Amino acid sequence: MAQEMKTLSGRKEEQDPDPPMKHTESDELEDVLRHVGEFGRYQKILFLLLMPFGIFFAFVYFVQMFITLTPDTHFCAIPELAHLDLELRRNLTAPLNKKGGFDQCRTFDTNWTQVLETLTPPSPDTNTVPCPQGWVYDITDIRYHSVVTERDWVCHRAGYVPLAQAFFFIGAIAGGVFFGWLADKYGRVPALIGSNLVGGLGGIATIFTTGFIDFAICRFLVGMAFDNCFMMGYILVLEYVSPRHRTWVANLSIALFFGAGCLSLPWIALWLRDWRTLLWVTSGPMLFAILVPLIMPESARWYVSQGRVHSAVAVLKKFEKVNGTKIPEDVMDEFIMTVNKTKKSNESLWVLAKSVPLRVTMLLMFFVYMSCSVIFDGLVRMSDAFGLDFFITFTMTSATEMPSVILLAFLLDKLGRRCMTAGPMLIAGVLILTAMFVPRGVPQAGLAVFSRFCINMSYNAVIQWATELLPTGVRASGSAALHMSGYVSALLSPYIVFSERVWTLLPLLIIGVISLAGCGASLVLPETRGRPMPQTMADGEAIVRDQTLCGRKKAESTPKWENEKEKALIA
């Protein structure tokens, strides 16, 4: 048998004039990881360790909505009438506006002692003035006092709420730049620790703010943690998992952990009924990220990209011990020799931008990700626009996270990244545009829930897709840049929702068109199903070159792990 293999190998060399494929450190590392265990005990432990960070991710993203809730009913406070019930006070003090409702920002300029004696509202012709002594709030719909009700961020100060949200996303952009650079320069673990500490401290500091400026600064700091507080650990864990298991790990971590955070947050808020306590509960635990070095190893891929072979070997030996596996000495020796011959990676996003195939690919990926981001965020912000209870609507839309991402995990490796990004975006776009022609309320809310279900799949597919296209040297900073593009588009979503004042259906039209455009762009991106993650720029370019329009493959320049027999012969 050995002689036959030798003969076959000899014939192959005679018939194939091309030299044998040179192994890179990426090939050798993948080979070592296969011997360590593609998804062994240690990888499963790392997967479970993502749980708190996935929950923190949801809390960081959405908690600001719950601490800045604005009750539907509020009107000018008149001290002389403070002992009367809310409905009577509103009827006496709030003039009617042009739409036939009660004016929330003005009251009558009159003698309130006389009004109290007669309990008759002033004449509609009476002059009105802006609320002179604050507001009265009916918190029946939001159940607790928020920053808005405590600090009177209504009427002429109503813009403080979206502006504070803008500061949050600006912080996310700054955090993406800083922590992405930190992760590629000093490792995934320092970036994971730093982002969680900044987010936790920013959330706690928010409790002690007294005005808008200090509140906005604190939300900027919390924004720096979004979504670095999770993604740095997410990238680290994916780098230890084989392509065969990567889809399940990537998507279940989001479905189970981020989804659990989304589902629990509204009910934690209702249980606590205090925005300061809510911030303590959601921000304080993030400080325990300082313990990460005790429980999570640094990325071996990052060590390899930095030429730190002994550090990479030490981590791999730990995997070997926990998984109960054994790396053959010849495999480890080949890995060490290959890495030692490799210069320290100096790859950066600037180098990536100079590569035409990768530059075009990433620009398209940015557009698809931005489309998913603005649709996702827009649907979240429209939760209270369907005439239903905010907490219930938020829970209903959040409940789509787990089933949609679990379904994605089943289908992603069967149908591919392209299909599972473009297909759900197409369906979401059609559903959103259909919502323009159905009545407001339950019908629109139902279509919004199904649209959220679809966009969840596209959003999570494109997150994994990007990590599989980016070389190791720029994977963290590239992912951070991708997410920053999403933050930029998310900045637009409040204004898209605000466009309802121009035309009621305009937000649905804008979001629907964006969804269809993102679907089209995703069809020309290269498929990464079943491929090893690229270690170098050349590996990334090879993935792009192996694809044509809509994914018809050319002759592959990088072998897939599925064809193990051919790989063994080449080696």
C-alpha positions in Angstrom: 0.0 0.0 0.0 2.8 2.3 0.9 4.5 1.5 -2.5 1.2 2.3 -4.3 1.0 5.7 -2.5 4.6 6.4 -3.4 3.9 5.4 -7.1 0.8 7.6 -7.2 2.8 10.5 -5.7 5.5 10.0 -8.3 3.0 9.9 -11.1 1.4 13.1 -9.8 4.7 14.9 -9.8 5.5 13.7 -13.3 2.1 14.8 -14.6 1.8 18.0 -12.7 4.5 20.5 -13.7 3.4 23.0 -11.0 5.4 22.8 -7.7 3.7 21.4 -4.7 1.6 23.9 -2.7 3.7 25.6 0.0 2.3 25.4 3.5 1.8 28.6 5.4 1.5 29.2 9.1 -2.3 29.2 8.6 -2.2 25.7 7.2 0.0 24.4 10.0 -2.1 26.1 12.7 -5.3 24.6 11.3 -3.5 21.2 11.3 -2.5 21.6 14.9 -6.0 22.7 15.9 -7.4 19.6 14.3 -5.2 17.4 16.4 -6.0 19.5 19.5 -9.7 19.0 18.9 -12.0 20.9 16.6 -14.6 21.5 19.3 -13.3 19.8 22.4 -13.9 20.3 26.1 -11.9 23.6 26.2 -13.7 25.1 23.3 -17.0 24.3 24.9 -15.8 26.0 28.1 -14.8 29.1 26.1 -18.2 29.1 24.5 -20.0 29.1 27.9 -17.7 31.8 29.0 -19.1 34.1 26.3 -22.5 34.0 28.2 -21.9 37.0 30.5 -20.4 39.1 27.6 -23.4 38.3 25.3 -25.8 39.5 28.1 -23.6 42.6 28.7 -23.8 43.3 24.9 -27.6 43.4 25.1 -27.7 45.5 28.2 -25.2 48.1 26.8 -27.2 48.4 23.6 -30.7 48.7 25.0 -30.6 49.9 28.6 -30.5 53.6 27.5 -34.0 53.1 26.0 -35.3 52.0 29.4 -33.7 54.7 31.4 -35.0 57.5 29.1 -38.6 56.3 28.6 -41.0 59.2 28.1 -44.6 58.7 29.3 -47.3 59.4 26.7 -49.2 61.6 29.1 -47.5 64.7 30.6 -48.7 68.3 31.0 -47.8 71.5 32.8 -47.5 71.4 36.6 -49.6 74.0 38.5 -48.9 74.0 42.2 -52.3 75.3 43.2 -53.9 72.2 41.7 -51.4 69.6 43.0 -54.0 67.9 45.3 -56.4 67.1 42.4 -56.3 63.8 40.5 -54.3 63.7 37.3 -57.1 63.6 34.8 -58.9 66.6 36.4 -55.7 68.5 36.5 -55.0 67.9 32.8 -58.5 68.8 31.8 -58.2 72.1 33.7 -54.7 73.1 32.8 -53.9 71.8 29.3 -55.3 73.6 26.3 -56.3 71.7 23.2 -53.8 71.6 20.3 -54.5 71.7 16.6 -54.8 67.9 16.4 -57.5 67.9 19.1 -55.3 66.5 21.8 -54.1 68.1 25.0 -51.0 70.4 24.6 -48.1 68.9 26.6 -45.9 72.0 26.5 -48.2 75.0 27.2 -50.8 76.0 29.8 -53.2 78.9 30.3 -52.0 82.3 31.6 -54.7 82.7 34.2 -55.6 83.0 37.9 -55.4 79.4 39.1 -57.0 80.2 42.5 -60.2 81.1 40.6 -60.0 77.9 38.5 -59.7 75.9 41.7 -62.8 77.5 43.2 -64.9 76.8 40.1 -63.2 73.6 38.8 -63.9 75.0 35.4 -61.2 75.2 32.7 -60.3 78.7 31.4 -61.8 79.8 28.1 -60.1 78.4 25.0 -59.4 82.0 24.0 -57.2 82.5 27.0 -53.5 83.3 26.3 -51.1 80.3 26.8 -47.6 80.3 28.0 -44.8 77.6 28.1 -44.9 75.5 31.3 -43.6 77.8 34.0 -43.1 75.3 36.8 -42.2 72.0 35.2 -44.5 69.1 34.3 -46.7 66.4 35.8 -46.3 62.9 34.4 -48.7 60.0 34.3 -46.3 57.0 34.4 -49.0 54.4 34.1 -47.6 53.3 30.7 -43.9 53.2 31.7 -44.4 52.1 35.3 -41.5 54.0 36.8 -39.8 57.4 36.8 -37.0 57.7 34.3 -34.3 60.3 33.6 -36.8 62.1 31.4 -39.4 62.5 34.1 -36.9 63.4 36.8 -35.1 66.1 34.7 -38.0 67.2 32.5 -36.5 66.2 29.2 -39.7 67.0 27.3 -41.0 69.7 25.0 -38.0 72.1 24.3 -35.7 69.5 26.0 -37.1 66.5 24.2 -34.1 66.5 21.8 -31.9 65.5 24.7 -32.9 61.9 24.4 -32.0 61.2 20.8 -28.9 63.5 21.2 -27.7 61.3 24.1 -28.3 58.3 21.9 -26.1 59.9 19.2 -23.4 60.4 21.8 -23.6 56.7 22.5 -23.1 55.7 18.9 -20.3 58.3 18.5 -18.7 56.6 21.5 -19.2 53.2 19.7 -17.2 54.6 16.7 -14.4 55.8 19.0 -14.4 52.5 20.8 -14.3 50.6 17.6 -11.2 52.5 16.5 -9.4 52.2 19.9 -10.3 48.7 20.9 -9.9 47.3 17.4 -6.4 48.7 17.3 -5.7 47.4 20.9 -6.9 43.9 19.9 -4.6 43.7 16.9 -1.6 45.3 18.7 -1.8 43.8 22.2 -4.2 40.9 21.9 -7.9 40.0 22.1 -7.9 39.6 25.9 -6.7 43.2 26.8 -9.3 44.6 24.4 -12.1 42.5 26.0 -11.1 43.6 29.5 -10.7 47.3 28.6 -14.0 47.6 26.7 -16.0 46.0 29.6 -14.3 48.1 32.2 -15.0 51.3 30.3 -18.6 50.3 29.7 -19.2 49.3 33.3 -17.6 52.5 34.7 -19.5 54.6 32.2 -22.8 53.0 33.2 -22.2 53.5 36.9 -21.0 57.1 36.4 -24.4 57.8 34.6 -26.1 57.2 37.9 -24.4 60.2 39.5 -25.0 62.7 36.6 -27.0 65.8 37.2 -27.4 67.4 33.8 -27.3 66.7 30.1 -23.6 67.3 29.4 -22.3 64.9 32.0 -25.0 62.4 31.1 -23.9 62.5 27.4 -20.3 62.1 28.3 -21.1 59.0 30.3 -23.2 57.5 27.5 -20.2 58.2 25.2 -18.1 56.0 27.5 -20.7 53.3 27.6 -20.9 53.5 23.8 -17.2 52.7 23.6 -18.0 49.3 25.0 -20.6 48.6 22.3 -20.2 45.9 20.9 -16.5 45.4 21.8 -17.6 44.1 25.2 -18.7 40.9 23.4 -17.1 40.9 19.9 -13.5 40.6 21.2 -14.4 37.4 23.1 -16.5 36.2 20.2 -13.5 36.6 17.7 -11.2 34.9 20.2 -13.4 31.9 20.6 -14.1 31.6 16.8 -10.4 31.5 16.2 -10.1 28.2 18.2 -13.0 26.5 16.4 -12.9 24.5 13.2 -14.9 25.6 10.1 -17.2 22.6 10.7 -18.3 23.9 14.1 -17.8 27.7 13.6 -21.4 28.4 12.4 -23.0 26.8 15.5 -20.6 28.5 17.9 -20.9 31.9 16.2 -24.7 31.9 16.0 -25.7 30.1 19.2 -23.5 32.5 21.3 -25.6 35.4 19.9 -29.0 33.5 19.9 -28.6 32.2 23.5 -26.6 34.9 25.3 -27.5 38.2 23.5 -31.1 36.9 23.1 -31.3 36.2 26.8 -30.2 39.7 27.6 -32.8 41.2 25.3 -35.6 39.1 26.7 -34.7 39.7 30.3 -34.0 43.5 30.2 -37.6 44.8 30.0 -38.7 42.6 32.9 -35.6 43.5 35.0 -36.5 47.1 34.5 -40.2 46.5 35.5 -39.1 44.5 38.5 -36.6 47.2 39.8 -38.8 50.2 38.8 -35.8 52.5 39.3 -33.5 53.7 36.5 -30.5 54.1 38.9 -30.8 50.6 40.3 -31.2 49.3 36.7 -27.9 50.8 35.8 -26.2 49.3 38.9 -27.5 45.9 38.0 -26.6 46.1 34.3 -23.3 47.9 34.6 -21.7 46.7 37.8 -21.1 43.0 36.7 -19.1 44.2 33.7 -16.2 45.2 36.1 -15.6 41.5 36.7 -14.1 41.3 33.3 -10.8 42.1 35.1 -10.7 38.3 35.8 -10.7 37.3 32.1 -7.0 36.4 32.0 -7.6 33.8 34.7 -10.2 31.9 32.6 -9.6 32.7 28.9 -6.4 32.2 26.9 -5.1 34.7 24.4 -5.7 33.9 20.7 -3.0 31.5 19.3 -3.7 32.9 15.9 -2.8 36.4 17.2 0.4 35.0 18.7 1.2 33.4 15.4 0.6 36.7 13.6 3.0 38.4 16.0 5.7 35.7 15.6 5.3 34.7 19.2 5.6 30.9 18.6 6.4 29.9 22.2 3.3 31.7 23.5 1.1 30.0 20.9 2.6 26.6 21.7 1.9 27.2 25.4 -1.8 27.9 24.7 -2.0 24.9 22.4 -0.5 22.7 25.1 -3.2 23.9 27.5 -5.9 22.9 25.0 -4.1 19.5 24.6 -4.3 18.9 28.3 -7.9 20.0 28.9 -9.2 18.2 25.7 -7.3 15.0 26.5 -5.7 15.0 23.1 -2.1 14.7 21.8 -0.5 16.7 19.0 2.0 14.5 17.1 5.6 15.8 17.5 6.2 16.1 13.8 3.1 18.2 13.4 4.1 20.5 16.3 7.7 20.7 14.9 6.5 21.6 11.5 4.2 24.3 13.0 7.1 25.8 15.1 9.5 25.8 12.1 6.9 27.4 9.8 6.1 30.2 12.3 9.7 30.8 13.1 10.3 31.4 9.4 7.5 33.9 9.3 8.1 37.5 10.0 6.0 39.3 12.5 2.8 40.5 10.9 2.7 44.2 10.0 -0.6 44.0 8.3 -3.0 46.8 8.9 -6.3 48.1 7.5 -4.2 50.4 5.4 -2.5 47.4 3.8 -5.9 45.8 3.3 -7.2 49.0 1.6 -4.4 48.8 -0.9 -5.4 45.3 -2.0 -8.0 45.9 -4.7 -9.9 42.6 -4.3 -10.1 42.9 -0.5 -10.9 46.6 -0.7 -13.9 46.1 -3.0 -15.1 43.1 -1.0 -14.9 45.0 2.3 -16.7 48.1 0.9 -19.5 45.8 -0.2 -19.5 44.1 3.2 -19.7 47.5 4.9 -22.7 48.4 2.8 -24.5 45.1 3.6 -23.7 45.5 7.3 -24.8 49.1 7.4 -28.1 48.1 5.8 -28.7 45.4 8.4 -27.8 47.8 11.2 -30.1 50.6 10.2 -33.0 48.1 9.6 -32.4 46.3 12.9 -32.2 49.6 14.9 -35.0 51.2 13.0 -37.4 48.3 13.8 -36.3 48.4 17.5 -37.1 52.2 17.7 -40.4 51.7 16.0 -41.5 49.3 18.8 -43.6 52.0 20.5 -45.1 53.3 17.2 -47.6 50.5 16.8 -50.0 51.5 19.5 -49.1 48.6 21.8 -47.4 48.3 25.2 -43.7 49.1 24.8 -42.4 46.4 27.2 -44.6 43.7 25.5 -43.7 44.8 21.9 -40.0 44.9 22.8 -40.2 41.4 24.3 -42.1 40.1 21.2 -39.5 41.4 18.8 -36.6 40.3 21.0 -38.2 36.8 21.2 -37.4 36.4 17.5 -33.6 36.4 18.3 -33.3 32.9 19.5 -35.4 31.0 16.9 -34.1 33.1 14.0 -30.5 32.5 14.9 -30.9 28.9 15.7 -32.6 28.4 12.3 -29.7 30.3 10.8 -27.2 27.9 12.5 -29.0 24.9 10.9 -29.0 26.5 7.4 -25.8 28.6 7.2 -23.4 25.7 6.4 -26.0 24.0 4.1 -26.9 27.1 2.0 -23.9 29.3 2.6 -23.3 32.8 3.9 -24.4 34.6 0.8 -27.8 32.9 0.6 -28.5 33.3 4.3 -27.7 37.0 4.1 -29.5 37.9 0.8 -32.5 35.7 1.3 -33.8 37.0 4.6 -33.0 40.6 3.6 -35.2 40.1 0.5 -38.0 38.7 2.6 -37.6 41.5 5.3 -37.7 44.2 2.6 -40.9 42.8 1.1 -42.6 42.5 4.5 -41.6 46.0 5.5 -42.9 47.5 2.2 -46.1 45.4 2.7 -46.6 47.0 6.1 -47.2 50.3 4.3 -50.6 48.9 3.1 -52.0 47.4 6.3 -53.7 49.1 9.2 -51.6 50.5 12.1 -51.6 48.3 15.2 -51.4 44.5 15.4 -51.1 44.0 11.6 -48.2 46.3 11.3 -46.6 45.0 14.5 -47.0 41.4 13.2 -45.1 42.3 10.0 -42.5 44.1 12.0 -41.9 41.0 14.2 -41.5 38.8 11.1 -39.2 41.4 9.5 -37.1 41.4 12.7 -36.9 37.6 12.5 -35.5 37.8 9.0 -33.1 40.7 9.6 -31.7 38.9 12.7 -30.6 36.1 10.4 -29.0 38.4 7.9 -27.3 40.5 10.6 -25.8 37.5 12.4 -24.8 35.8 9.1 -22.9 38.9 7.9 -21.1 39.2 11.3 -19.7 35.7 10.9 -19.1 36.2 7.2 -16.8 39.2 7.9 -14.7 37.4 10.4 -14.1 34.6 7.9 -13.0 37.0 5.2 -10.6 39.1 7.2 -7.0 38.0 7.7 -5.8 37.4 11.3 -3.6 40.5 11.4 -6.6 42.8 10.8 -9.4 40.6 11.9 -10.2 42.5 15.1 -9.6 46.0 13.7 -11.4 45.1 10.5 -14.4 43.8 12.5 -14.3 46.9 14.6 -14.3 49.1 11.4 -17.2 47.0 10.0 -19.1 47.5 13.2 -18.3 51.3 13.2 -19.9 51.5 9.8 -23.0 50.0 11.5 -22.9 52.6 14.2 -22.8 55.4 11.6 -25.9 54.0 9.9 -27.6 53.4 13.3 -27.1 57.2 13.9 -29.5 57.7 11.0 -32.3 55.4 12.3 -33.8 57.9 14.8 -34.1 60.4 12.0 -35.6 57.8 9.7 -38.2 57.1 12.4 -38.7 60.9 12.8 -39.5 61.2 9.1 -42.9 59.9 10.0 -43.8 63.5 10.7 -43.3 64.2 7.0 -45.3 61.2 5.8 -46.6 58.5 8.1 -45.3 55.7 5.8 -42.0 57.2 4.9 -39.9 55.2 7.5 -41.3 51.9 6.2 -40.5 52.9 2.6 -36.9 54.0 3.5 -36.1 50.8 5.5 -37.8 48.5 2.9 -35.7 50.0 0.0 -32.5 49.8 2.1 -33.2 46.1 2.8 -33.6 45.3 -0.9 -30.4 47.2 -1.8 -28.5 45.3 0.9 -29.8 42.1 -0.5 -28.4 43.0 -4.0 -25.0 43.9 -2.7 -24.6 40.7 -0.7 -25.0 38.6 -3.8 -21.6 39.6 -5.2 -19.6 38.9 -2.0 -17.4 35.7 -1.9 -18.6 32.6 -0.2 -16.6 31.4 2.8 -18.5 28.2 3.7 -16.1 25.4 4.8 -12.9 27.4 4.4 -10.2 27.9 7.0 -10.0 31.5 8.3 -7.4 33.4 6.3 -4.1 34.0 8.2 -2.5 36.5 5.7 -3.6 39.0 3.1 -2.7 36.5 0.4 -5.1 34.0 2.0 -7.9 36.6 2.0 -7.2 37.6 -1.7 -7.3 33.9 -2.6 -10.8 33.6 -1.2 -12.0 36.6 -3.2 -10.3 35.4 -6.5 -11.9 32.0 -6.2 -15.3 33.6 -6.6 -17.3 35.2 -9.4 -20.7 36.9 -9.6 -23.2 35.3 -7.3 -20.6 32.7 -6.1 -19.8 30.5 -9.1 -16.4 29.2 -8.2 -13.2 29.3 -10.2 -10.5 26.7 -9.6 -9.7 27.0 -5.9 -6.3 28.2 -4.9 -6.8 27.3 -1.3 -7.9 23.7 -0.4 -10.9 23.1 1.7 -10.7 20.9 4.8 -13.5 18.7 3.5 -11.1 17.1 1.0 -8.8 15.7 3.6 -7.5 12.9 1.4 -6.3 15.2 -1.2 -4.7 17.5 1.4 -2.9 14.5 2.9 -1.5 13.5 -0.5 -0.3 17.1 -1.2 1.4 17.3 2.2 
